[in-house]
């Protein structure tokens, strides 16, 4: 495994919530995961409602409270995030495609990042469509307030909710896959589509390694599968 990684020069990474659990941000679907917790905490009809537009329009508070937890509780990148940033510095990363919205890849120093479920950099008013930059609503979220537009509407950060389209760059990468010589899929249940479909599409194009604590429904698509904690895996490579 170490030899395969060490000899690869154009690595494509696909990461999920499992890469950030060691920084204190829980994943969604694992036991005690976010969906279970937010459903109880906010008395939601079902956990995923926190990322449902209709629910958001009727009650945006749970989403913003969760945002504070994910983005603003000052989580630090994990060993694995830092390792990937180092590989990029060495010129060995073709692309990091992440499903995460926690900004930790960027915080670790990675630049070739596609955040396929969007993020907080920009937001848009749900009523008049006016665009806002992160700086405009950062303080509101930090203090647990719902950000409002000048028109009075609620400003929703560009995190992709269920039923919303993924960023254009995702489809660009779909149509024009970066040339890679190794696919590393890290910390994801591969359950969320269409993001997971992109990772699975790449498994047909190059050797692939999946590192995930639990078995996924797609383990058989990968050349190598390791069920291990990601930071332990990175340590086992000598980092
Ligand atoms: P998921 O469905 O919650 O799966 C996470 C997977 O990671 C599980 O199969 C776990 O077994 C595995 N895992 C957890 N901890 C570790 C670890 N330390 N080492 C190795 N594996 C581990 O999450 P996905 O990313 O697959 O689902 C996509 C959703 C989750 C996206 O829409 C994300 O935006 C969303 N999400 C993001 C964050 C974040 O930004 N940090 C947190 C929670 C959920």
Boltz pocket constraint, residues with backbone or C-beta under 6 A from the ligand:
constraints:
  - pocket:
      binder: B
      contacts: [[A, 15], [A, 16], [A, 17], [A, 18], [A, 19], [A, 20], [A, 21], [A, 22], [A, 25], [A, 26], [A, 27], [A, 28], [A, 29], [A, 30], [A, 33], [A, 34], [A, 70], [A, 99], [A, 100], [A, 101], [A, 102], [A, 103], [A, 117], [A, 186], [A, 187], [A, 188], [A, 189], [A, 190], [A, 191], [A, 192], [A, 211], [A, 212], [A, 213], [A, 214], [A, 215], [A, 228], [A, 229], [A, 230], [A, 231]]
      max_distance: 6.0
